[in-house]
Amino acid sequence: MRSGRSAAVVPRPVSTVVTGEPFVLDGSTQVSAGRAEAAVAEYLGHALRASTGLPLTVTPEPAAAGAISLRLDGDIDLGAEGYRLDATRAGVRLRAQEPAGLFRGVQTLRQLLPAAVEHDTVQPGPWQVPGLRVVDRPRFAWRGAMLDVARHFFTVADVKRFIDLAVLYKINVLHLHLTDDQGWRIAIDGWPELARIGASTEVGGGRGGFYTRADYQDIVDYAGARYVTVVPEIDVPGHTNAALASYPQLNCDGRATQPFTGTRVGFSALCLDRPSTYEFVADVFDEVVAITPGQFLHVGGDEARTVPDHEYAAFVTRIQKIVASTGKTAVGWQEVAAGTLEAGSVIQYWNIDEGPARLLESVRAGAQVLLSPADRTYLDMKYDARTAVGTDWAGCVEVRDAYEWDPATTIEGVNEADVIGVEAALWTETVADIGAVEFMTYPRLPAIAEVAWSPEERRTWEDFRLRLAAQAPRWEAMAAAFHRSPQIPWP
Ligand code: TNX
């Protein structure tokens, strides 16, 4: 069907067919789910009750007429996150192989309901789902959003809010940039000065902050309940002033540096010929891995401009082995292609000005590519010259720039099968509070989410801008800030 107000779903599903009469939720509508589906059913009930005022009781009974039924079904064959959704006058049936697929399907169901469903107070209704069949599955496995909590610190509540908004667009990875020159944001038991000294600053001289182990676990659990994998980043060997200020033994001259609250990059590095550096890195990785259920550990590796090339390459090779010994898969910014990478290692491409020769060699040797081209996916770039926050070193990035590109043709020689996915990155040198986070993230994150989810042949800018326009009342209902891009025909 043509997308219009009846199915303004973002990201656009693989297939949507209008079948007939709509389903209308009322006081007798139940959510039917077995044990394996109960958690997603409760999430759905919770998402709809406040605005509809309906009880939407979750019941293990088989779906009676007029129910929303969620069931795992091994025959569905749409992969770990695919789902099939049928809405008829008689009810809604959601089917998937895995709970994650049901969860993604629930996001589609939210978007098929009127925008008022996103309010947290009772709204008038009626609560109608158009009669249709949606069959859907993602193009790429990794559909990420990165939040830099180092340049400015964001609280656990802020991070949960960031997750809540992102999952509506089927984002499934939260990459937390936990350490940088201006702040160290995760407590490490064996190295307590990181939280005491390293965490005490941020850009502009604010108080900073850090996550305790319990805080971090809270984030990981909250993300996990939404089928979002947390990828923690410990950026080494550069971007490490907060660590260097906390521990003298990480510096070649044995003296702690001063805290840094500016925005310069590329000046700091761990001392690569001191054994204490490797003890530090191994301890930190071990502690972070121990509280991270996901498969990935991000080791940064960007902009270590003070380190000679051969030393940098040797460091990366060594770090890759340390990560492998923890059982995790390493992710690194594209500079890490200078070292010898473990098979299956992930390279995050960002710098469009740097030739991809090294990266191509690593891909031929078995590395995978995560695409974050700065001129498409950097959420800290200004939308246009008038945007008050943000920077523009990669140019201004309007919604159309974030949308109109194909991951399979971004880097010559890197093909669809080499790409693990796409990630939007919000660096926060200029982004100081959650309102500014939302303003820079919306509406570009949904654009990038569609690049990562929807089949290339199903995507056109003209169609997308109409479906995106229909999201505005949802963000308003959720009191989320967003940029009213002049490219979009907002209602
Ligand atoms: C480059 S992207 C950086 C970050 C900055 C960002 C600002 C990358 C791996 N390094 O340190 O915050 O530009 O856009």
Residues whose N, C-alpha, C, O or C-beta is under 5 A from the ligand:
A	BS01	TNX	V265 D302 W333 W350 D380 W427
